[in-house]
């Protein structure tokens, strides 16, 4: 039987409109794009919220609640927030004392099933900017921040969505997951890029390298291909053949993409099916995670 392939829609991202003019910024636009992405085939929606006056990310739980509740009022989906990209000009204004305050507040209100939790730090520089002297920045996830997120996820039964920018993120994430009894199953979201000089390009061999490490450190864990400034369409057949899930949307797409989130998700669904896969329903996503959680508790 063909393994159902989850599709996640990452509908906006940290950049504001400077790199991706088509992303939704206002809450009504975020809600509309989230609903359209689910109707196009996504079971999961990942989003950022913003200060509309400045266009900068603003990790305020009340703004996230408005977006999540607005989407869920029309469609059933897993909808989850980001965290500030500490060290960058895209981080926005942190609300509260910690980077996971908003996630905990959402969880208390039954609005968070998943949460971004990035187990590692790395340099971010674009290939295009290197000849021009672009310094880039260090995306910072100090150990105490990671453990803050792990504790919130453990306490509130939130699935960590690990962004795996470098292979070491997998090793640290897997080791930490074992240190937090009762932590829900993490999702290993493998980050590829054509634009940034971190991680791997979107190639079959690179996916296989990630999977070989996961087979040692987190066997049977849910795995997803994703990225930033990247065209993942060529990697979808390899992902489907290996039972790996797929992310799509304007956060991940090459900068200046003129397509809508719904169109990107619909194309991804078509490519999954063309590769012999079957797009998962939300019920199937939740059932697979519940089975994983049960296995971890044995």
Phi and psi restraints in degrees (value plus and minus 20) as a CYANA .aco file:
   2 UNK   PHI     -86.8   -46.8
   2 UNK   PSI     111.0   151.0
   3 UNK   PHI     -90.6   -50.6
   3 UNK   PSI     108.7   148.7
   4 UNK   PHI     -85.7   -45.7
   4 UNK   PSI     116.3   156.3
   5 UNK   PHI    -122.0   -82.0
   5 UNK   PSI     101.4   141.4
   6 UNK   PHI     -92.7   -52.7
   6 UNK   PSI     125.1   165.1
   7 UNK   PHI    -138.8   -98.8
   7 UNK   PSI     104.7   144.7
   8 UNK   PHI    -125.3   -85.3
   8 UNK   PSI     117.5   157.5
   9 UNK   PHI    -125.1   -85.1
   9 UNK   PSI      98.4   138.4
  10 UNK   PHI    -121.5   -81.5
  10 UNK   PSI      81.1   121.1
  11 UNK   PHI    -110.7   -70.7
  11 UNK   PSI     -32.3     7.7
  12 UNK   PHI    -163.9  -123.9
  12 UNK   PSI     -94.6   -54.6
  13 UNK   PHI      88.9   128.9
  13 UNK   PSI     158.5   198.5
  14 UNK   PHI    -101.7   -61.7
  14 UNK   PSI     -33.3     6.7
  15 UNK   PHI     -94.6   -54.6
  15 UNK   PSI     -39.1     0.9
  16 UNK   PHI      49.4    89.4
  16 UNK   PSI    -181.0  -141.0
  17 UNK   PHI    -108.8   -68.8
  17 UNK   PSI     -20.3    19.7
  18 UNK   PHI     -86.4   -46.4
  18 UNK   PSI     -55.7   -15.7
  19 UNK   PHI    -124.5   -84.5
  19 UNK   PSI     -41.6    -1.6
  20 UNK   PHI    -157.8  -117.8
  20 UNK   PSI      62.9   102.9
  21 UNK   PHI     -78.9   -38.9
  21 UNK   PSI     -43.6    -3.6
  22 UNK   PHI    -105.2   -65.2
  22 UNK   PSI     -20.2    19.8
  23 UNK   PHI     -93.3   -53.3
  23 UNK   PSI     127.8   167.8
  24 UNK   PHI     -98.0   -58.0
  24 UNK   PSI     117.6   157.6
  25 UNK   PHI    -134.5   -94.5
  25 UNK   PSI     -66.3   -26.3
  26 UNK   PHI     -96.5   -56.5
  26 UNK   PSI     136.6   176.6
  27 UNK   PHI     -79.1   -39.1
  27 UNK   PSI     -66.4   -26.4
  28 UNK   PHI     -78.4   -38.4
  28 UNK   PSI     -58.8   -18.8
  29 UNK   PHI     -91.0   -51.0
  29 UNK   PSI     -58.6   -18.6
  30 UNK   PHI     -81.7   -41.7
  30 UNK   PSI     -64.9   -24.9
  31 UNK   PHI     -81.6   -41.6
  31 UNK   PSI     -65.7   -25.7
  32 UNK   PHI     -82.7   -42.7
  32 UNK   PSI     -62.6   -22.6
  33 UNK   PHI     -87.9   -47.9
  33 UNK   PSI     -58.7   -18.7
  34 UNK   PHI     -82.8   -42.8
  34 UNK   PSI     -64.6   -24.6
  35 UNK   PHI     -82.7   -42.7
  35 UNK   PSI     -65.0   -25.0
  36 UNK   PHI     -83.1   -43.1
  36 UNK   PSI     -57.3   -17.3
  37 UNK   PHI     -85.5   -45.5
  37 UNK   PSI     -60.9   -20.9
  38 UNK   PHI     -85.8   -45.8
  38 UNK   PSI     -62.4   -22.4
  39 UNK   PHI     -84.2   -44.2
  39 UNK   PSI     -44.2    -4.2
  40 UNK   PHI    -105.2   -65.2
  40 UNK   PSI     -28.7    11.3
  41 UNK   PHI     114.0   154.0
  41 UNK   PSI     -25.8    14.2
  42 UNK   PHI     -99.1   -59.1
  42 UNK   PSI     119.8   159.8
  43 UNK   PHI    -119.7   -79.7
  43 UNK   PSI     -33.9     6.1
  44 UNK   PHI    -151.8  -111.8
  44 UNK   PSI     117.3   157.3
  45 UNK   PHI    -145.8  -105.8
  45 UNK   PSI     107.7   147.7
  46 UNK   PHI    -132.1   -92.1
  46 UNK   PSI     114.6   154.6
  47 UNK   PHI    -165.5  -125.5
  47 UNK   PSI     140.7   180.7
  48 UNK   PHI    -137.1   -97.1
  48 UNK   PSI     132.6   172.6
  49 UNK   PHI    -141.7  -101.7
  49 UNK   PSI     142.0   182.0
  50 UNK   PHI    -158.5  -118.5
  50 UNK   PSI     138.1   178.1
  51 UNK   PHI     -99.3   -59.3
  51 UNK   PSI      93.2   133.2
  52 UNK   PHI     -83.8   -43.8
  52 UNK   PSI     -51.5   -11.5
  53 UNK   PHI     -85.3   -45.3
  53 UNK   PSI     -61.0   -21.0
  54 UNK   PHI    -121.4   -81.4
  54 UNK   PSI     -38.9     1.1
  55 UNK   PHI      55.9    95.9
  55 UNK   PSI     -12.7    27.3
  56 UNK   PHI    -111.5   -71.5
  56 UNK   PSI     129.4   169.4
  57 UNK   PHI     -76.9   -36.9
  57 UNK   PSI     120.7   160.7
  58 UNK   PHI    -161.6  -121.6
  58 UNK   PSI      86.4   126.4
  59 UNK   PHI    -106.3   -66.3
  59 UNK   PSI      47.0    87.0
  60 UNK   PHI    -120.1   -80.1
  60 UNK   PSI     103.1   143.1
  61 UNK   PHI     -81.2   -41.2
  61 UNK   PSI     -51.2   -11.2
  62 UNK   PHI     -87.7   -47.7
  62 UNK   PSI     -57.0   -17.0
  63 UNK   PHI     -86.1   -46.1
  63 UNK   PSI     -64.3   -24.3
  64 UNK   PHI     -80.2   -40.2
  64 UNK   PSI     -61.0   -21.0
  65 UNK   PHI     -80.7   -40.7
  65 UNK   PSI     -61.7   -21.7
  66 UNK   PHI     -80.3   -40.3
  66 UNK   PSI     -63.8   -23.8
  67 UNK   PHI     -87.6   -47.6
  67 UNK   PSI     -66.5   -26.5
  68 UNK   PHI     -84.9   -44.9
  68 UNK   PSI     -66.5   -26.5
  69 UNK   PHI     -85.1   -45.1
  69 UNK   PSI     -56.0   -16.0
  70 UNK   PHI     -84.2   -44.2
  70 UNK   PSI     -62.1   -22.1
  71 UNK   PHI     -87.8   -47.8
  71 UNK   PSI     -66.9   -26.9
  72 UNK   PHI     -89.6   -49.6
  72 UNK   PSI     -37.9     2.1
  73 UNK   PHI     -88.2   -48.2
  73 UNK   PSI     -42.4    -2.4
  74 UNK   PHI    -132.0   -92.0
  74 UNK   PSI     -51.5   -11.5
  75 UNK   PHI    -160.0  -120.0
  75 UNK   PSI     131.2   171.2
  76 UNK   PHI    -110.9   -70.9
  76 UNK   PSI     104.9   144.9
  77 UNK   PHI    -180.5  -140.5
  77 UNK   PSI     137.8   177.8
  78 UNK   PHI    -100.7   -60.7
  78 UNK   PSI     100.3   140.3
  79 UNK   PHI    -143.9  -103.9
  79 UNK   PSI     104.0   144.0
  80 UNK   PHI    -159.2  -119.2
  80 UNK   PSI     131.4   171.4
  81 UNK   PHI    -109.8   -69.8
  81 UNK   PSI     153.3   193.3
  82 UNK   PHI    -117.9   -77.9
  82 UNK   PSI    -188.3  -148.3
  83 UNK   PHI    -150.2  -110.2
  83 UNK   PSI     142.5   182.5
  84 UNK   PHI     -83.4   -43.4
  84 UNK   PSI     118.9   158.9
  85 UNK   PHI    -103.5   -63.5
  85 UNK   PSI      62.9   102.9
  86 UNK   PHI     -80.6   -40.6
  86 UNK   PSI     113.4   153.4
  87 UNK   PHI      82.5   122.5
  87 UNK   PSI     -29.8    10.2
  88 UNK   PHI    -135.0   -95.0
  88 UNK   PSI     145.0   185.0
  89 UNK   PHI     -95.4   -55.4
  89 UNK   PSI     -24.4    15.6
  90 UNK   PHI    -114.6   -74.6
  90 UNK   PSI     -20.9    19.1
  91 UNK   PHI     -86.9   -46.9
  91 UNK   PSI     -45.0    -5.0
  92 UNK   PHI      53.5    93.5
  92 UNK   PSI    -187.3  -147.3
  93 UNK   PHI    -118.5   -78.5
  93 UNK   PSI      99.4   139.4
  94 UNK   PHI     -89.4   -49.4
  94 UNK   PSI     114.1   154.1
  95 UNK   PHI    -124.6   -84.6
  95 UNK   PSI     102.1   142.1
  96 UNK   PHI      70.6   110.6
  96 UNK   PSI    -193.2  -153.2
  97 UNK   PHI    -105.5   -65.5
  97 UNK   PSI     -40.1    -0.1
  98 UNK   PHI    -153.2  -113.2
  98 UNK   PSI     147.6   187.6
  99 UNK   PHI     -96.4   -56.4
  99 UNK   PSI     -32.1     7.9
 100 UNK   PHI    -134.1   -94.1
 100 UNK   PSI      -7.7    32.3
 101 UNK   PHI     -79.1   -39.1
 101 UNK   PSI     -65.5   -25.5
 102 UNK   PHI     -84.6   -44.6
 102 UNK   PSI     -57.8   -17.8
 103 UNK   PHI     -85.0   -45.0
 103 UNK   PSI     -62.0   -22.0
 104 UNK   PHI     -85.0   -45.0
 104 UNK   PSI     -61.6   -21.6
 105 UNK   PHI     -83.9   -43.9
 105 UNK   PSI     -59.3   -19.3
 106 UNK   PHI     -85.7   -45.7
 106 UNK   PSI     -61.8   -21.8
 107 UNK   PHI     -82.6   -42.6
 107 UNK   PSI     -59.4   -19.4
 108 UNK   PHI     -79.6   -39.6
 108 UNK   PSI     -45.9    -5.9
 109 UNK   PHI    -122.3   -82.3
 109 UNK   PSI      -8.2    31.8
 110 UNK   PHI      51.9    91.9
 110 UNK   PSI       5.7    45.7
 111 UNK   PHI    -130.7   -90.7
 111 UNK   PSI     -13.4    26.6
 112 UNK   PHI    -153.6  -113.6
 112 UNK   PSI      92.7   132.7
 113 UNK   PHI    -117.4   -77.4
 113 UNK   PSI     -54.0   -14.0
 114 UNK   PHI    -143.8  -103.8
 114 UNK   PSI     141.1   181.1
 115 UNK   PHI    -172.8  -132.8
 115 UNK   PSI     123.2   163.2
 116 UNK   PHI     -86.0   -46.0
 116 UNK   PSI     112.8   152.8
 117 UNK   PHI    -169.0  -129.0
 117 UNK   PSI      86.4   126.4
 118 UNK   PHI    -122.4   -82.4
 118 UNK   PSI      89.6   129.6
 119 UNK   PHI    -107.2   -67.2
 119 UNK   PSI      48.7    88.7
 120 UNK   PHI     136.4   176.4
 120 UNK   PSI     149.0   189.0
 121 UNK   PHI    -143.3  -103.3
 121 UNK   PSI     135.3   175.3
 122 UNK   PHI    -182.3  -142.3
 122 UNK   PSI     143.2   183.2
 123 UNK   PHI     -99.5   -59.5
 123 UNK   PSI     115.9   155.9
 124 UNK   PHI    -136.8   -96.8
 124 UNK   PSI      95.8   135.8
 125 UNK   PHI    -164.5  -124.5
 125 UNK   PSI     121.1   161.1
 126 UNK   PHI    -106.0   -66.0
 126 UNK   PSI     126.4   166.4
 127 UNK   PHI     -80.7   -40.7
 127 UNK   PSI     -58.3   -18.3
 128 UNK   PHI     -85.7   -45.7
 128 UNK   PSI     -51.8   -11.8
 129 UNK   PHI    -105.0   -65.0
 129 UNK   PSI     -38.0     2.0
 130 UNK   PHI     -78.8   -38.8
 130 UNK   PSI     -68.0   -28.0
 131 UNK   PHI     -82.7   -42.7
 131 UNK   PSI     -41.6    -1.6
 132 UNK   PHI    -112.1   -72.1
 132 UNK   PSI     -17.2    22.8
 133 UNK   PHI      67.2   107.2
 133 UNK   PSI      -4.7    35.3
 134 UNK   PHI     -78.8   -38.8
 134 UNK   PSI     103.5   143.5
 135 UNK   PHI     -99.0   -59.0
 135 UNK   PSI     -44.4    -4.4
 136 UNK   PHI      49.4    89.4
 136 UNK   PSI    -176.6  -136.6
 137 UNK   PHI    -176.6  -136.6
 137 UNK   PSI     146.4   186.4
 138 UNK   PHI    -119.8   -79.8
 138 UNK   PSI      97.7   137.7
 139 UNK   PHI     -95.2   -55.2
 139 UNK   PSI      95.5   135.5
 140 UNK   PHI    -124.9   -84.9
 140 UNK   PSI     105.5   145.5
 141 UNK   PHI    -153.2  -113.2
 141 UNK   PSI      58.1    98.1
 142 UNK   PHI     -80.3   -40.3
 142 UNK   PSI     137.6   177.6
 143 UNK   PHI     -74.8   -34.8
 143 UNK   PSI     -58.9   -18.9
 144 UNK   PHI     -88.5   -48.5
 144 UNK   PSI     -49.4    -9.4
 145 UNK   PHI     -91.6   -51.6
 145 UNK   PSI     -64.1   -24.1
 146 UNK   PHI     -79.7   -39.7
 146 UNK   PSI     -64.2   -24.2
 147 UNK   PHI     -88.2   -48.2
 147 UNK   PSI     -51.2   -11.2
 148 UNK   PHI     -79.2   -39.2
 148 UNK   PSI     -67.2   -27.2
 149 UNK   PHI     -84.6   -44.6
 149 UNK   PSI     -59.6   -19.6
 150 UNK   PHI     -82.9   -42.9
 150 UNK   PSI     -61.2   -21.2
 151 UNK   PHI     -85.9   -45.9
 151 UNK   PSI     -60.0   -20.0
 152 UNK   PHI     -84.2   -44.2
 152 UNK   PSI     -64.3   -24.3
 153 UNK   PHI     -83.7   -43.7
 153 UNK   PSI     -61.6   -21.6
 154 UNK   PHI     -84.3   -44.3
 154 UNK   PSI     -66.7   -26.7
 155 UNK   PHI     -87.6   -47.6
 155 UNK   PSI     -54.2   -14.2
 156 UNK   PHI    -130.5   -90.5
 156 UNK   PSI     -10.8    29.2
 157 UNK   PHI      36.7    76.7
 157 UNK   PSI      31.2    71.2
 158 UNK   PHI    -122.6   -82.6
 158 UNK   PSI     114.4   154.4
 159 UNK   PHI     -96.0   -56.0
 159 UNK   PSI      99.4   139.4
 160 UNK   PHI     -89.8   -49.8
 160 UNK   PSI     110.3   150.3
 161 UNK   PHI    -120.9   -80.9
 161 UNK   PSI      77.3   117.3
 162 UNK   PHI     -97.5   -57.5
 162 UNK   PSI     104.4   144.4
 163 UNK   PHI    -109.0   -69.0
 163 UNK   PSI      95.9   135.9
 164 UNK   PHI    -117.9   -77.9
 164 UNK   PSI      68.7   108.7
 165 UNK   PHI     -97.7   -57.7
 165 UNK   PSI     -52.4   -12.4
 166 UNK   PHI    -157.2  -117.2
 166 UNK   PSI     135.3   175.3
 167 UNK   PHI     -76.2   -36.2
 167 UNK   PSI     -51.7   -11.7
 168 UNK   PHI     -81.4   -41.4
 168 UNK   PSI     -44.6    -4.6
 169 UNK   PHI     -82.7   -42.7
 169 UNK   PSI     -57.2   -17.2
 170 UNK   PHI     -84.1   -44.1
 170 UNK   PSI     -65.0   -25.0
 171 UNK   PHI     -84.5   -44.5
 171 UNK   PSI     -65.4   -25.4
 172 UNK   PHI     -88.2   -48.2
 172 UNK   PSI     -63.6   -23.6
 173 UNK   PHI     -81.0   -41.0
 173 UNK   PSI     -61.5   -21.5
 174 UNK   PHI     -87.8   -47.8
 174 UNK   PSI     -61.0   -21.0
 175 UNK   PHI     -85.2   -45.2
 175 UNK   PSI     -62.2   -22.2
 176 UNK   PHI     -87.0   -47.0
 176 UNK   PSI     -59.0   -19.0
 177 UNK   PHI     -77.8   -37.8
 177 UNK   PSI     -57.2   -17.2
 178 UNK   PHI     -90.5   -50.5
 178 UNK   PSI     -41.3    -1.3
 179 UNK   PHI    -107.4   -67.4
 179 UNK   PSI     -23.1    16.9
 180 UNK   PHI    -141.3  -101.3
 180 UNK   PSI      66.8   106.8
 181 UNK   PHI     -77.1   -37.1
 181 UNK   PSI     117.0   157.0
 182 UNK   PHI      64.3   104.3
 182 UNK   PSI     -23.2    16.8
 183 UNK   PHI     -82.5   -42.5
 183 UNK   PSI     109.7   149.7
 184 UNK   PHI     -81.1   -41.1
 184 UNK   PSI     136.9   176.9
 185 UNK   PHI     -74.8   -34.8
 185 UNK   PSI     104.6   144.6
 186 UNK   PHI     -93.4   -53.4
 186 UNK   PSI     131.1   171.1
 187 UNK   PHI    -122.4   -82.4
 187 UNK   PSI     108.8   148.8
 188 UNK   PHI    -116.0   -76.0
 188 UNK   PSI      83.6   123.6
 189 UNK   PHI    -117.6   -77.6
 189 UNK   PSI      81.9   121.9
 190 UNK   PHI     -96.6   -56.6
 190 UNK   PSI     100.6   140.6
 191 UNK   PHI    -119.1   -79.1
 191 UNK   PSI      96.8   136.8
 192 UNK   PHI    -128.7   -88.7
 192 UNK   PSI     137.8   177.8
 193 UNK   PHI    -172.8  -132.8
 193 UNK   PSI     125.0   165.0
 194 UNK   PHI    -119.1   -79.1
 194 UNK   PSI     -43.6    -3.6
 195 UNK   PHI    -114.0   -74.0
 195 UNK   PSI     -55.2   -15.2
 196 UNK   PHI    -123.5   -83.5
 196 UNK   PSI     128.4   168.4
 197 UNK   PHI    -112.9   -72.9
 197 UNK   PSI      31.6    71.6
 198 UNK   PHI    -151.1  -111.1
 198 UNK   PSI     142.0   182.0
 199 UNK   PHI      41.9    81.9
 199 UNK   PSI    -168.0  -128.0
 200 UNK   PHI    -133.0   -93.0
 200 UNK   PSI     134.8   174.8
 201 UNK   PHI     -94.2   -54.2
 201 UNK   PSI     145.5   185.5
 202 UNK   PHI     -97.9   -57.9
 202 UNK   PSI      63.2   103.2
 203 UNK   PHI    -147.8  -107.8
 203 UNK   PSI     132.5   172.5
 204 UNK   PHI     -78.8   -38.8
 204 UNK   PSI     -63.1   -23.1
 205 UNK   PHI     -83.5   -43.5
 205 UNK   PSI     -53.1   -13.1
 206 UNK   PHI     -90.1   -50.1
 206 UNK   PSI     -60.5   -20.5
 207 UNK   PHI     -80.8   -40.8
 207 UNK   PSI     -63.6   -23.6
 208 UNK   PHI     -82.6   -42.6
 208 UNK   PSI     -57.6   -17.6
 209 UNK   PHI     -82.7   -42.7
 209 UNK   PSI     -65.5   -25.5
 210 UNK   PHI     -78.9   -38.9
 210 UNK   PSI     -64.3   -24.3
 211 UNK   PHI     -88.3   -48.3
 211 UNK   PSI     -52.5   -12.5
 212 UNK   PHI     -86.9   -46.9
 212 UNK   PSI     -58.7   -18.7
 213 UNK   PHI     -87.7   -47.7
 213 UNK   PSI     -62.7   -22.7
 214 UNK   PHI     -82.0   -42.0
 214 UNK   PSI     -55.6   -15.6
 215 UNK   PHI     -80.8   -40.8
 215 UNK   PSI     -49.7    -9.7
 216 UNK   PHI    -104.4   -64.4
 216 UNK   PSI     -61.5   -21.5
 217 UNK   PHI    -118.2   -78.2
 217 UNK   PSI     -49.2    -9.2
 218 UNK   PHI    -167.8  -127.8
 218 UNK   PSI      43.0    83.0
 219 UNK   PHI     -80.9   -40.9
 219 UNK   PSI     121.1   161.1
 220 UNK   PHI      51.4    91.4
 220 UNK   PSI     -15.5    24.5
 221 UNK   PHI     -88.6   -48.6
 221 UNK   PSI     128.5   168.5
 222 UNK   PHI     -85.6   -45.6
 222 UNK   PSI     114.7   154.7
 223 UNK   PHI    -148.1  -108.1
 223 UNK   PSI     121.9   161.9
 224 UNK   PHI    -157.3  -117.3
 224 UNK   PSI     121.1   161.1
 225 UNK   PHI    -109.8   -69.8
 225 UNK   PSI     120.2   160.2
 226 UNK   PHI    -175.3  -135.3
 226 UNK   PSI    -183.6  -143.6
 227 UNK   PHI     140.7   180.7
 227 UNK   PSI    -193.2  -153.2
 228 UNK   PHI    -159.5  -119.5
 228 UNK   PSI     115.5   155.5
 229 UNK   PHI      38.5    78.5
 229 UNK   PSI      31.1    71.1
 230 UNK   PHI    -166.7  -126.7
 230 UNK   PSI     127.3   167.3
 231 UNK   PHI    -123.6   -83.6
 231 UNK   PSI      89.2   129.2
 232 UNK   PHI    -113.4   -73.4
 232 UNK   PSI     -20.4    19.6
 233 UNK   PHI     -80.1   -40.1
 233 UNK   PSI     -55.6   -15.6
 234 UNK   PHI     -90.8   -50.8
 234 UNK   PSI     -37.2     2.8
 235 UNK   PHI    -114.1   -74.1
 235 UNK   PSI     -30.5     9.5
 236 UNK   PHI     -82.2   -42.2
 236 UNK   PSI     -63.9   -23.9
 237 UNK   PHI     -77.6   -37.6
 237 UNK   PSI     -61.7   -21.7
 238 UNK   PHI     -86.2   -46.2
 238 UNK   PSI     -58.8   -18.8
 239 UNK   PHI     -83.1   -43.1
 239 UNK   PSI     -67.9   -27.9
 240 UNK   PHI     -81.3   -41.3
 240 UNK   PSI     -63.1   -23.1
 241 UNK   PHI     -81.7   -41.7
 241 UNK   PSI     -46.2    -6.2
 242 UNK   PHI    -122.3   -82.3
 242 UNK   PSI     -14.2    25.8
 243 UNK   PHI      51.9    91.9
 243 UNK   PSI       8.1    48.1
 244 UNK   PHI    -119.3   -79.3
 244 UNK   PSI     117.2   157.2
 245 UNK   PHI     -99.8   -59.8
 245 UNK   PSI     152.6   192.6
 246 UNK   PHI    -156.2  -116.2
 246 UNK   PSI     119.0   159.0
 247 UNK   PHI    -131.7   -91.7
 247 UNK   PSI     126.8   166.8
 248 UNK   PHI    -162.6  -122.6
 248 UNK   PSI     147.0   187.0
 249 UNK   PHI     110.0   150.0
 249 UNK   PSI     153.6   193.6
 250 UNK   PHI     -93.0   -53.0
 250 UNK   PSI     -37.9     2.1
 251 UNK   PHI     -85.3   -45.3
 251 UNK   PSI     -59.9   -19.9
 252 UNK   PHI    -109.1   -69.1
 252 UNK   PSI     -46.5    -6.5
 253 UNK   PHI     -83.8   -43.8
 253 UNK   PSI     136.8   176.8
 254 UNK   PHI     -72.2   -32.2
 254 UNK   PSI     122.2   162.2
 255 UNK   PHI     -78.8   -38.8
 255 UNK   PSI     121.1   161.1
 256 UNK   PHI      62.0   102.0
 256 UNK   PSI      -6.0    34.0
 257 UNK   PHI     -80.1   -40.1
 257 UNK   PSI     114.7   154.7
 258 UNK   PHI    -121.0   -81.0
 258 UNK   PSI     -16.4    23.6
 259 UNK   PHI    -112.5   -72.5
 259 UNK   PSI     138.8   178.8
 260 UNK   PHI    -104.8   -64.8
 260 UNK   PSI     143.8   183.8
 261 UNK   PHI     -79.2   -39.2
 261 UNK   PSI     -63.3   -23.3
 262 UNK   PHI     -81.5   -41.5
 262 UNK   PSI     -60.0   -20.0
 263 UNK   PHI     -86.9   -46.9
 263 UNK   PSI     -59.6   -19.6
 264 UNK   PHI     -85.7   -45.7
 264 UNK   PSI     -60.2   -20.2
 265 UNK   PHI     -88.2   -48.2
 265 UNK   PSI     -63.1   -23.1
 266 UNK   PHI     -81.3   -41.3
 266 UNK   PSI     -60.2   -20.2
 267 UNK   PHI     -85.1   -45.1
 267 UNK   PSI     -60.5   -20.5
 268 UNK   PHI     -81.9   -41.9
 268 UNK   PSI     -63.8   -23.8
 269 UNK   PHI     -80.1   -40.1
 269 UNK   PSI     -61.0   -21.0
 270 UNK   PHI     -84.8   -44.8
 270 UNK   PSI     -61.4   -21.4
 271 UNK   PHI     -89.5   -49.5
 271 UNK   PSI     -55.3   -15.3
 272 UNK   PHI     -80.5   -40.5
 272 UNK   PSI     -66.5   -26.5
 273 UNK   PHI     -88.9   -48.9
 273 UNK   PSI     -56.8   -16.8
 274 UNK   PHI     -84.6   -44.6
 274 UNK   PSI     -47.8    -7.8
 275 UNK   PHI    -105.7   -65.7
 275 UNK   PSI     -16.2    23.8
 276 UNK   PHI      74.2   114.2
 276 UNK   PSI     -11.0    29.0
 277 UNK   PHI    -113.9   -73.9
 277 UNK   PSI     157.8   197.8
 278 UNK   PHI    -154.5  -114.5
 278 UNK   PSI     109.3   149.3
 279 UNK   PHI     -90.7   -50.7
 279 UNK   PSI     108.6   148.6
 280 UNK   PHI     -94.4   -54.4
 280 UNK   PSI     125.2   165.2
 281 UNK   PHI    -102.1   -62.1
 281 UNK   PSI     145.0   185.0
 282 UNK   PHI     -80.7   -40.7
 282 UNK   PSI     -60.0   -20.0
 283 UNK   PHI     -79.7   -39.7
 283 UNK   PSI     -57.6   -17.6
 284 UNK   PHI     -90.0   -50.0
 284 UNK   PSI     -57.4   -17.4
 285 UNK   PHI     -80.8   -40.8
 285 UNK   PSI     -70.4   -30.4
 286 UNK   PHI     -84.6   -44.6
 286 UNK   PSI     -58.3   -18.3
 287 UNK   PHI     -85.7   -45.7
 287 UNK   PSI     -60.7   -20.7
 288 UNK   PHI     -84.8   -44.8
 288 UNK   PSI     -62.3   -22.3
 289 UNK   PHI     -86.7   -46.7
 289 UNK   PSI     -58.4   -18.4
 290 UNK   PHI     -82.7   -42.7
 290 UNK   PSI     -59.3   -19.3
 291 UNK   PHI     -85.7   -45.7
 291 UNK   PSI     -60.4   -20.4
 292 UNK   PHI     -82.8   -42.8
 292 UNK   PSI     -63.5   -23.5
 293 UNK   PHI     -82.0   -42.0
 293 UNK   PSI     -60.8   -20.8
 294 UNK   PHI     -84.0   -44.0
 294 UNK   PSI     -60.6   -20.6
 295 UNK   PHI     -84.0   -44.0
 295 UNK   PSI     -59.4   -19.4
 296 UNK   PHI     -85.3   -45.3
 296 UNK   PSI     -49.5    -9.5
 297 UNK   PHI    -101.6   -61.6
 297 UNK   PSI     -30.4     9.6
